[in-house]
Structure formats: structure tokens, C-alpha cells
Amino acid sequence: MIATTRTGLPRRTIAGYAAGSLGTGGFATLPGLVLVFYLTDTLGVAALFAGALVTLAKIWDVLIDPLIGALSDRWLRRTGSRRALMLLGACTIPLFFVLTFAVPRGLAPAWAGVWVLVAFLLTATSFSLFQVPYIALPAEIAGSYDERTRLLTWRVVVLTLAILLFGAGGPALRHLVKDEYVGYVVMAVVAGVLIGFGMLVAVFTAVPRHEARVEETDAPPSLRAGYSEGLAALRRSAPFRALLSTFLLQGLATGLMLASANYVAVWVLHSDDALTFLFVALIAPALVCAPLWGLIARRIGKERGYAMASALFGLAALSLTGMLFSAGPWVYLPVAVAGAGYAGMQSLPMAMLPDVIAHDALSQGPGRAGTFGGMWTAGETTGMALGATALAVVLAVSGYTESVGSAAVTQSPAAVVGIVLSFSLVPTIIIAISLVTLRRYRLRRSDIEALETPEVIA
């Protein structure tokens, strides 16, 4: 059991926690952006099969995240720290990330797909070992409603920087070398090192100010026990159900747009460089707006600010259906508006999650943040995975033509329409549904502040 007296968050803690998002943002962005494209347009894997491979890896994440969450809670009670799992993930993810994009030249498409699947499964496991405890930390680092907003706001600033760095820089690194097989390896090496570095900074700096060891006699958690604890948290916490459902749906929408961006650049805007411009247009406003959403949340509440950000993103996505009639530089403006909304869609729900955990601790006792983090990460992963799956289905239905290496192909008008709708109308519909689930979130500032005392037990 950890007791911490709160006198304000040290800047070192805020900066250290935010640095972890260099790693989490890099991993969330780059594979989602290029992995399906790498499978279909370099390795020659059929679109539907490529989507299935990525989805299988994400399903593995969903299976292990609740177990890692329960293990993280047990480890905290046993040692007073969650660092061991985070350190293991941070040290192993660079190697597995490189292996994912190091498929030997000439390997048959089916075997190339299997190689990517196995390597990406290992990468995803390393990521979960870091991510699940990392998500749990704010409930133990920050002790008040506004402290959590501040902590998570700066995390999202770094997250958006990571999205820009990896989203724009990753494809640029890939094109530094004329041989695209080598280009992907160069991209993976640089990205893997940066991901691991950001995670290691968080491991050694973003920790509760007072850690204490508590005797733990329970057996190590099993997969069944991990799921039982996670499902119990879902059943008893209505705010958690509402928040997780909303975040999962929005992960699906943003995952679909992320996976579609490369295809929009190549087949709609007809420029490899357009992918970089799309990311700059998305992230530059997000960098400015993340702190602004924090200010808005302090004035009107996190849940209302979250709804405003989501509606802004959805309207911007809807306007992109105009690419069906005329595609050109104008698309960067609505993408920039979407970026402003995206900043709030990331920072505010992440700041709401520790509030949910604190509310649950009132009746259930402390020490369950890892369980909530495991279920949260599983839900986020599910949404992002389904985004890639949805794109693969749309590409297959619309008749998208795969290619191997630099072989030239031509896409049908139906395939181009499918790409545009995956980037615009379909995400808009999903965002609209997420606003319905968000209405079920009932926690307000007054509810959270009633729980806050000078000493918080986490």
C-alpha cells in the first residue's frame, strides 16, 4: 500500500511521464500507418490477409493486457513498484520492432505474412508490458482532479510530437534508400531506438514519490484471474464502461483514418510526400490545442470538453468526403481542424481514467489501477486493430489491387472511392456513435473533488 502526500507534481515527474509517450506514440503511429501498406504494396500480401494478420496481433494484445494489468497490481503490492514490467518491455521492443520490417527479400507473400505476424506479436507483447503499467501510473502520481489534467495534458503534447515525428519522419526515412526493402529496415532501426529510449526515461523518472513494499501472499495471476478482475471492474463501474466504450469506438475511427492515410496520399492525392503533409497538418494544431483543452476542461469539466473535441473531429472528417469530387491541397485544412479535436480526444479521456480509478477505490479499496490499465489498453488496442481490419475489408470489397515491390498497378475508381470513405464518412459515423456512449459518463468534478483528501492511498 502506497501513501503519498500531495503538494504539487514536480516538473521532473511530469516530464518523465510525458517522455514515455515518445515510445507509446511511436509504436501506436508507425505500424498503424505503414504496416498494412508494407504487407500489400511491398510484400505482395492480399489486402484481406494483411488485415487479418494485423488483427491477429492485436487480438493477442487484447488477450494479454488484462493479465499484465493484474500482474502489475500484484507486483506493486509485492515490491512497491511497477517498474520491472515496464523495463522489460522497454528493453525488448526495439529488437522485435526491427524484425517486423526485416522480411528477407524474395520470400513468398504467404511466408512473408507469417514472418511479420510472429515478429509483430513479439513487438506487441513488449509494448503491453510497458503500456499497461504506464497507463496505471497517473492514479498513483497525481492526487487531484486538476493535477491529473495537467499530467495527462503534457503527456499528450509529447504524444502529438511523437505522432508527428514518427508519422512524418518514418515514411521519409523509408524513402532515403531507393531499395524499399532496405528502406523499411532503416526506418525500423531508427524508430525502434527512439521508442525504447522514451520508454526507458519514463521507467526511471515517472514513479510515485513514495514507494513501499507490502507483503503479498497471493499466487501469481492466471489469465482467467486477470480477466475476472478486469470484467469485475467493468461490471461495477458504470463510468468506466462509458469511458472505455467511447475510447474504443474513437480508437476504431482514428485507427481507420491512420491506416487509410498512406492510401489517400498515393491513390487520391497522387503524392508520396502528401503523407508527410497530412501528418504535419494533423499534428501542428494538436500541439497548440492540447494545453487549450486542459484549460477548457478546468472551466467546463473534462466530459464536456471531451464531447466538444469529438464533435469537432467528426465534423472535420465528414468534410473530407469532398475528395470524392475534387482532391487537392484544400484537404489539409479539415485535417488541421481534426488535429485540434484529436488533441482533446486523447488528453481528456486519459485524464478522466484516473478519476474513474479514484472513484472505484472509494468502495473497493486501492491498488487496482493496473487492472483498469489492462482493460483500458485492451480496449484501445481493440479499437485500433478493428480500424486496420475495417480498412482491409473496404479495400477487398472495393477491388483494391495489391503489388510486389515497385511493380506498377492501377486502381479502379471503386477502390479509390473506398479509400476516400475510409478516411472520411466511415470515421464520422463511428465518432457520432461514440458521443452516444459518452453521454452515459456521469462523473463530474464535484464527485471527484469529494474523494480528494491531503493524503491519497494508491
VEXDREN-2710 file (C-alpha; in Angstrom, 1 decimal):
% VEXDREN-2710
k/r/px/py/pz
1/MET/0.0/0.0/0.0
2/ILE/1.5/3.4/-1.0
3/ALA/0.7/6.6/0.8
4/THR/1.7/9.9/-0.8
5/THR/1.3/13.4/0.4
6/ARG/0.4/15.7/-2.5
7/THR/2.0/19.1/-2.6
8/GLY/2.0/19.5/-6.4
9/LEU/3.6/17.5/-9.1
10/PRO/7.4/18.0/-9.6
11/ARG/8.3/19.1/-13.1
12/ARG/10.7/16.1/-13.4
13/THR/7.8/13.7/-12.8
14/ILE/5.6/15.4/-15.4
15/ALA/8.4/15.5/-17.9
16/GLY/9.4/11.9/-17.2
17/TYR/5.9/10.6/-17.6
18/ALA/5.4/12.6/-20.8
19/ALA/8.6/11.1/-22.2
20/GLY/7.1/7.7/-22.1
21/SER/4.7/8.8/-24.8
22/LEU/7.6/9.2/-27.2
23/GLY/7.6/5.4/-27.1
24/THR/3.9/4.7/-26.9
25/GLY/3.1/7.3/-29.6
26/GLY/5.7/6.0/-31.9
27/PHE/4.5/2.4/-31.7
28/ALA/0.9/3.4/-32.0
29/THR/1.6/5.6/-35.1
30/LEU/4.1/3.9/-37.3
31/PRO/2.8/0.4/-37.6
32/GLY/-0.7/1.7/-38.0
33/LEU/0.5/4.0/-40.7
34/VAL/2.7/1.7/-42.8
35/LEU/2.3/-2.0/-41.8
36/VAL/-0.7/-2.8/-43.9
37/PHE/0.8/-0.8/-46.8
38/TYR/4.1/-2.7/-46.3
39/LEU/2.3/-6.0/-46.5
40/THR/0.2/-5.2/-49.5
41/ASP/2.5/-2.9/-51.6
42/THR/6.0/-4.3/-50.8
43/LEU/5.5/-8.0/-49.8
44/GLY/2.5/-8.6/-52.1
45/VAL/0.2/-9.9/-49.4
46/ALA/-3.5/-9.8/-50.3
47/ALA/-5.3/-6.9/-48.6
48/LEU/-7.8/-9.1/-46.6
49/PHE/-5.0/-11.4/-45.5
50/ALA/-2.8/-8.4/-44.5
51/GLY/-5.7/-7.0/-42.4
52/ALA/-6.2/-10.4/-40.8
53/LEU/-2.5/-10.6/-39.8
54/VAL/-2.5/-7.2/-38.1
55/THR/-5.8/-8.0/-36.4
56/LEU/-4.4/-11.3/-35.0
57/ALA/-1.5/-9.5/-33.4
58/LYS/-3.9/-7.0/-31.9
59/ILE/-6.2/-9.8/-30.6
60/TRP/-3.1/-11.2/-28.8
61/ASP/-2.7/-7.8/-27.2
62/VAL/-6.3/-7.9/-26.0
63/LEU/-5.8/-11.3/-24.6
64/ILE/-2.7/-10.5/-22.6
65/ASP/-3.4/-6.9/-21.4
66/PRO/-5.8/-7.8/-18.6
67/LEU/-3.3/-10.4/-17.4
68/ILE/-0.5/-7.9/-17.4
69/GLY/-2.7/-5.4/-15.6
70/ALA/-3.4/-7.9/-12.8
71/LEU/0.3/-8.9/-12.7
72/SER/1.2/-5.2/-12.4
73/ASP/-1.1/-4.8/-9.4
74/ARG/0.4/-7.8/-7.7
75/TRP/3.9/-6.7/-8.4
76/LEU/3.1/-3.3/-7.0
77/ARG/1.8/-4.8/-3.8
78/ARG/4.7/-7.2/-3.6
79/THR/7.6/-4.8/-4.4
80/GLY/6.1/-1.3/-4.1
81/SER/6.8/-0.6/-7.8
82/ARG/5.6/-1.4/-11.3
83/ARG/8.9/-0.7/-12.9
84/ALA/10.1/-4.3/-13.6
85/LEU/7.4/-5.0/-16.3
86/MET/7.9/-1.6/-17.9
87/LEU/11.7/-2.1/-18.0
88/LEU/11.3/-5.5/-19.7
89/GLY/9.1/-4.0/-22.3
90/ALA/11.3/-1.0/-23.0
91/CYS/14.4/-3.1/-23.4
92/THR/12.9/-5.7/-25.8
93/ILE/10.7/-3.7/-28.1
94/PRO/13.5/-2.2/-30.3
95/LEU/14.7/-5.6/-31.4
96/PHE/11.3/-7.0/-32.2
97/PHE/10.2/-3.8/-34.0
98/VAL/13.2/-4.1/-36.4
99/LEU/12.4/-7.8/-37.0
100/THR/8.9/-6.8/-38.1
101/PHE/10.2/-4.8/-41.0
102/ALA/13.2/-7.0/-41.9
103/VAL/11.4/-9.7/-44.0
104/PRO/14.0/-11.3/-46.3
105/ARG/13.8/-10.4/-50.0
106/GLY/12.2/-12.9/-52.2
107/LEU/10.1/-14.7/-49.5
108/ALA/6.7/-15.8/-50.8
109/PRO/3.9/-13.5/-49.8
110/ALA/2.3/-16.1/-47.5
111/TRP/5.5/-16.8/-45.6
112/ALA/6.3/-13.0/-45.6
113/GLY/3.0/-12.5/-43.9
114/VAL/3.8/-15.2/-41.3
115/TRP/7.2/-13.6/-40.6
116/VAL/5.5/-10.2/-40.0
117/LEU/2.8/-11.8/-37.8
118/VAL/5.3/-13.6/-35.4
119/ALA/7.6/-10.5/-35.2
120/PHE/4.7/-8.2/-34.6
121/LEU/3.3/-10.5/-31.9
122/LEU/6.5/-10.2/-30.0
123/THR/6.7/-6.5/-30.5
124/ALA/3.1/-6.1/-29.3
125/THR/3.9/-8.1/-26.2
126/SER/6.8/-5.9/-25.3
127/PHE/4.6/-2.9/-25.8
128/SER/1.9/-4.2/-23.5
129/LEU/4.5/-4.9/-20.8
130/PHE/5.3/-1.2/-20.8
131/GLN/2.0/0.3/-21.7
132/VAL/-0.3/-1.3/-19.2
133/PRO/1.6/-0.2/-16.0
134/TYR/2.3/3.1/-17.7
135/ILE/-1.4/3.8/-18.1
136/ALA/-1.9/2.9/-14.4
137/LEU/0.7/5.4/-13.1
138/PRO/-1.3/8.6/-13.1
139/ALA/-3.7/7.3/-10.4
140/GLU/-0.6/6.9/-8.2
141/ILE/1.4/10.0/-9.3
142/ALA/-1.4/12.7/-9.3
143/GLY/-3.8/13.1/-6.4
144/SER/-6.3/15.6/-7.6
145/TYR/-8.7/16.4/-10.5
146/ASP/-6.6/19.2/-11.9
147/GLU/-3.3/17.5/-11.3
148/ARG/-4.4/14.6/-13.5
149/THR/-5.4/17.0/-16.2
150/ARG/-2.0/18.7/-16.1
151/LEU/-0.1/15.5/-16.1
152/LEU/-2.0/14.0/-19.0
153/THR/-2.1/17.2/-21.0
154/TRP/1.7/17.3/-21.2
155/ARG/1.7/13.6/-21.9
156/VAL/-0.5/14.3/-24.9
157/VAL/1.8/17.2/-26.0
158/VAL/4.6/14.7/-26.3
159/LEU/2.3/12.1/-27.8
160/THR/1.4/14.5/-30.6
161/LEU/5.0/15.3/-31.1
162/ALA/5.7/11.6/-31.4
163/ILE/2.9/11.2/-33.9
164/LEU/4.5/14.0/-36.0
165/LEU/8.0/12.6/-35.6
166/PHE/7.1/9.0/-36.5
167/GLY/4.2/9.8/-38.9
168/ALA/6.2/12.2/-41.0
169/GLY/9.7/11.0/-40.3
170/GLY/9.1/7.3/-40.6
171/PRO/8.0/7.4/-44.3
172/ALA/10.7/9.9/-45.0
173/LEU/13.3/7.5/-43.6
174/ARG/11.8/4.7/-45.7
175/HIS/12.4/6.8/-48.9
176/LEU/16.0/7.7/-48.1
177/VAL/17.1/4.4/-49.7
178/LYS/16.0/3.5/-53.2
179/ASP/15.7/-0.1/-52.3
180/GLU/12.4/-0.2/-50.4
181/TYR/13.3/-3.4/-48.5
182/VAL/16.3/-1.7/-47.0
183/GLY/14.4/1.5/-46.5
184/TYR/11.9/-0.2/-44.2
185/VAL/14.8/-1.7/-42.2
186/VAL/16.4/1.8/-41.8
187/MET/13.1/3.2/-40.7
188/ALA/12.6/0.4/-38.2
189/VAL/16.0/0.7/-36.6
190/VAL/15.8/4.5/-36.0
191/ALA/12.2/4.2/-34.8
192/GLY/12.9/1.3/-32.6
193/VAL/15.7/3.1/-30.8
194/LEU/13.6/6.2/-30.2
195/ILE/10.7/4.1/-28.9
196/GLY/12.9/2.3/-26.4
197/PHE/14.6/5.5/-25.3
198/GLY/11.3/7.2/-24.5
199/MET/10.1/4.3/-22.5
200/LEU/13.3/4.0/-20.5
201/VAL/13.1/7.6/-19.5
202/ALA/9.7/7.0/-18.1
203/VAL/10.7/3.9/-16.3
204/PHE/13.3/5.7/-14.2
205/THR/11.6/9.1/-13.7
206/ALA/7.8/8.7/-13.6
207/VAL/7.3/6.9/-10.3
208/PRO/5.3/7.8/-7.2
209/ARG/7.3/9.9/-4.8
210/HIS/7.0/7.3/-2.0
211/GLU/7.1/3.6/-2.7
212/ALA/6.7/0.9/0.0
213/ARG/6.8/-2.8/-0.1
214/VAL/3.8/-4.7/1.2
215/GLU/3.7/-8.4/1.8
216/GLU/1.8/-10.3/-0.9
217/THR/0.9/-13.9/-0.4
218/ASP/-1.4/-14.5/-3.4
219/ALA/-0.4/-16.8/-6.2
220/PRO/0.7/-15.1/-9.5
221/PRO/-2.4/-14.2/-11.5
222/SER/-3.6/-16.5/-14.2
223/LEU/-5.2/-15.4/-17.5
224/ARG/-8.6/-16.4/-16.0
225/ALA/-7.9/-14.4/-12.9
226/GLY/-6.7/-11.4/-14.8
227/TYR/-9.9/-11.4/-16.9
228/SER/-12.1/-11.9/-13.9
229/GLU/-10.6/-8.9/-12.2
230/GLY/-10.9/-6.8/-15.3
231/LEU/-14.5/-7.8/-16.0
232/ALA/-15.4/-7.2/-12.4
233/ALA/-14.1/-3.6/-12.7
234/LEU/-16.3/-3.2/-15.9
235/ARG/-19.4/-4.6/-14.1
236/ARG/-19.2/-2.4/-11.0
237/SER/-18.0/0.9/-12.6
238/ALA/-20.6/2.5/-14.9
239/PRO/-18.2/5.5/-15.5
240/PHE/-15.5/3.0/-16.6
241/ARG/-17.9/1.2/-19.0
242/ALA/-19.0/4.5/-20.6
243/LEU/-15.5/5.9/-20.9
244/LEU/-13.9/2.7/-22.3
245/SER/-16.7/2.2/-24.8
246/THR/-16.2/5.8/-26.1
247/PHE/-12.5/5.5/-26.3
248/LEU/-12.7/2.1/-28.0
249/LEU/-15.0/3.5/-30.7
250/GLN/-12.8/6.5/-31.2
251/GLY/-9.8/4.2/-31.5
252/LEU/-11.6/2.5/-34.3
253/ALA/-12.3/5.7/-36.1
254/THR/-8.8/7.2/-35.7
255/GLY/-7.2/3.8/-36.4
256/LEU/-9.2/3.6/-39.7
257/MET/-8.1/7.1/-40.7
258/LEU/-4.5/6.4/-39.7
259/ALA/-4.3/3.2/-41.8
260/SER/-6.0/4.9/-44.7
261/ALA/-3.7/7.9/-44.8
262/ASN/-1.0/6.2/-46.9
263/TYR/-3.5/5.1/-49.4
264/VAL/-5.0/8.6/-49.6
265/ALA/-1.6/10.1/-50.2
266/VAL/-0.7/7.7/-53.0
267/TRP/-4.0/7.0/-54.8
268/VAL/-6.1/10.1/-54.1
269/LEU/-3.6/12.9/-53.7
270/HIS/-1.1/11.1/-56.0
271/SER/2.0/12.1/-54.0
272/ASP/4.2/10.1/-51.6
273/ASP/5.1/13.5/-50.0
274/ALA/1.4/14.1/-49.2
275/LEU/1.6/11.6/-46.3
276/THR/4.1/13.9/-44.6
277/PHE/1.9/17.0/-45.2
278/LEU/-1.1/15.2/-43.8
279/PHE/0.7/14.5/-40.6
280/VAL/2.0/18.0/-40.3
281/ALA/-1.5/19.3/-40.9
282/LEU/-2.9/17.0/-38.2
283/ILE/-0.2/17.4/-35.5
284/ALA/0.7/21.1/-35.7
285/PRO/-2.8/22.2/-34.4
286/ALA/-2.8/19.4/-31.9
287/LEU/0.4/20.7/-30.3
288/VAL/-1.2/24.1/-29.8
289/CYS/-4.6/22.8/-28.7
290/ALA/-3.6/20.1/-26.2
291/PRO/-3.0/22.7/-23.4
292/LEU/-6.1/24.6/-24.5
293/TRP/-8.3/21.6/-24.0
294/GLY/-6.8/21.4/-20.5
295/LEU/-7.9/25.0/-19.8
296/ILE/-11.3/24.2/-21.3
297/ALA/-11.7/21.1/-19.0
298/ARG/-10.9/23.2/-15.9
299/ARG/-13.7/25.6/-16.9
300/ILE/-16.5/23.3/-18.1
301/GLY/-15.4/19.8/-17.0
302/LYS/-13.4/17.1/-18.7
303/GLU/-16.5/15.3/-20.0
304/ARG/-18.0/18.3/-21.8
305/GLY/-14.6/19.3/-23.2
306/TYR/-14.2/15.7/-24.5
307/ALA/-17.6/15.8/-26.2
308/MET/-16.7/19.1/-27.9
309/ALA/-13.4/17.8/-29.1
310/SER/-15.0/14.6/-30.5
311/ALA/-17.7/16.6/-32.3
312/LEU/-15.0/18.9/-33.9
313/PHE/-13.1/15.9/-35.1
314/GLY/-16.2/14.2/-36.5
315/LEU/-17.3/17.3/-38.5
316/ALA/-13.8/17.7/-39.9
317/ALA/-13.7/14.1/-41.0
318/LEU/-17.1/14.4/-42.7
319/SER/-15.9/17.4/-44.8
320/LEU/-13.2/15.2/-46.3
321/THR/-15.8/13.3/-48.3
322/GLY/-15.3/16.2/-50.7
323/MET/-12.3/14.3/-52.0
324/LEU/-14.8/12.2/-54.0
325/PHE/-15.4/15.2/-56.2
326/SER/-12.1/17.1/-56.1
327/ALA/-8.9/16.2/-54.3
328/GLY/-6.2/18.8/-53.7
329/PRO/-4.4/20.9/-51.1
330/TRP/-7.7/22.0/-49.6
331/VAL/-7.8/18.7/-47.7
332/TYR/-5.1/19.9/-45.3
333/LEU/-7.4/22.5/-43.7
334/PRO/-10.0/20.0/-42.4
335/VAL/-7.2/17.6/-41.4
336/ALA/-5.9/20.5/-39.3
337/VAL/-9.3/21.0/-37.7
338/ALA/-9.4/17.3/-37.0
339/GLY/-6.0/17.6/-35.3
340/ALA/-7.3/20.3/-33.0
341/GLY/-10.1/17.9/-32.0
342/TYR/-7.8/14.9/-31.7
343/ALA/-5.7/16.6/-29.0
344/GLY/-8.8/16.8/-26.8
345/MET/-9.8/13.2/-27.7
346/GLN/-6.5/12.0/-26.4
347/SER/-5.8/14.1/-23.3
348/LEU/-9.2/14.4/-21.7
349/PRO/-10.2/10.7/-21.6
350/MET/-6.7/9.8/-20.3
351/ALA/-7.2/12.4/-17.6
352/MET/-10.7/11.0/-16.8
353/LEU/-9.4/7.4/-16.3
354/PRO/-7.5/8.2/-13.0
355/ASP/-10.7/9.9/-11.8
356/VAL/-12.6/6.7/-12.5
357/ILE/-10.0/4.7/-10.7
358/ALA/-10.2/7.0/-7.7
359/HIS/-14.0/6.7/-7.6
360/ASP/-13.7/2.9/-7.7
361/ALA/-11.1/2.9/-4.9
362/LEU/-13.7/4.5/-2.6
363/SER/-15.7/1.4/-2.4
364/GLN/-13.2/-1.3/-3.5
365/GLY/-10.0/-0.1/-1.9
366/PRO/-6.8/1.0/-3.6
367/GLY/-4.2/-1.0/-5.6
368/ARG/-6.3/-1.8/-8.7
369/ALA/-5.0/0.8/-11.2
370/GLY/-3.2/-1.9/-13.1
371/THR/-6.4/-3.9/-13.6
372/PHE/-8.1/-0.8/-15.0
373/GLY/-5.0/0.0/-17.1
374/GLY/-5.1/-3.5/-18.6
375/MET/-8.7/-3.3/-19.6
376/TRP/-8.2/0.2/-21.0
377/THR/-5.2/-0.9/-23.1
378/ALA/-7.1/-3.9/-24.3
379/GLY/-10.0/-1.7/-25.4
380/GLU/-7.7/0.9/-27.1
381/THR/-5.9/-1.9/-28.9
382/THR/-9.2/-3.5/-30.0
383/GLY/-10.3/-0.2/-31.5
384/MET/-7.1/0.4/-33.4
385/ALA/-7.0/-3.2/-34.6
386/LEU/-10.5/-3.0/-35.9
387/GLY/-9.6/0.2/-37.7
388/ALA/-7.0/-1.7/-39.7
389/THR/-9.4/-4.6/-40.2
390/ALA/-12.1/-2.3/-41.4
391/LEU/-9.8/-0.7/-44.0
392/ALA/-8.7/-4.2/-45.2
393/VAL/-12.3/-5.2/-45.7
394/VAL/-13.2/-2.0/-47.6
395/LEU/-10.1/-2.4/-49.8
396/ALA/-11.0/-6.0/-50.6
397/VAL/-14.7/-5.2/-51.3
398/SER/-13.8/-2.2/-53.5
399/GLY/-11.4/-4.3/-55.5
400/TYR/-8.0/-2.9/-54.4
401/THR/-5.1/-4.3/-56.4
402/GLU/-2.0/-5.4/-54.4
403/SER/1.6/-5.2/-55.7
404/VAL/5.0/-6.6/-55.0
405/GLY/8.0/-4.3/-54.6
406/SER/7.9/-1.4/-57.1
407/ALA/5.6/-3.1/-59.6
408/ALA/3.2/-0.6/-61.2
409/VAL/-0.5/-1.1/-60.8
410/THR/-3.6/1.0/-61.5
411/GLN/-6.5/1.2/-59.0
412/SER/-10.2/1.2/-60.1
413/PRO/-12.5/4.1/-59.4
414/ALA/-14.4/1.9/-56.9
415/ALA/-11.1/1.2/-55.0
416/VAL/-10.4/5.0/-54.8
417/VAL/-13.9/5.7/-53.5
418/GLY/-13.4/3.0/-50.8
419/ILE/-10.2/4.7/-49.7
420/VAL/-11.9/8.1/-49.5
421/LEU/-14.8/6.8/-47.5
422/SER/-12.4/5.0/-45.1
423/PHE/-10.8/8.4/-44.4
424/SER/-13.9/10.4/-44.1
425/LEU/-17.5/9.2/-43.9
426/VAL/-17.0/5.9/-42.0
427/PRO/-14.9/7.5/-39.2
428/THR/-17.6/10.3/-38.9
429/ILE/-20.3/7.7/-38.3
430/ILE/-18.2/5.9/-35.7
431/ILE/-17.5/9.2/-33.9
432/ALA/-21.2/10.0/-33.8
433/ILE/-21.9/6.7/-32.1
434/SER/-19.1/7.4/-29.6
435/LEU/-20.9/10.6/-28.5
436/VAL/-23.9/8.5/-27.5
437/THR/-21.8/6.3/-25.2
438/LEU/-20.1/9.3/-23.7
439/ARG/-23.5/10.6/-22.5
440/ARG/-23.5/7.7/-20.1
441/TYR/-20.5/9.0/-18.2
442/ARG/-21.8/10.6/-15.0
443/LEU/-18.8/11.5/-13.0
444/ARG/-18.4/15.3/-12.5
445/ARG/-15.8/17.5/-10.9
446/SER/-17.8/17.7/-7.7
447/ASP/-17.9/13.9/-7.5
448/ILE/-14.1/13.6/-7.8
449/GLU/-13.3/16.5/-5.5
450/ALA/-15.4/14.9/-2.8
451/LEU/-13.0/12.0/-2.8
452/GLU/-9.8/14.1/-2.6
453/THR/-8.0/14.4/0.7
454/PRO/-4.5/15.6/1.6
455/GLU/-3.3/12.0/1.7
456/VAL/-4.2/9.7/-1.1
457/ILE/-3.7/6.0/-1.0
458/ALA/-3.0/4.3/-4.3
END
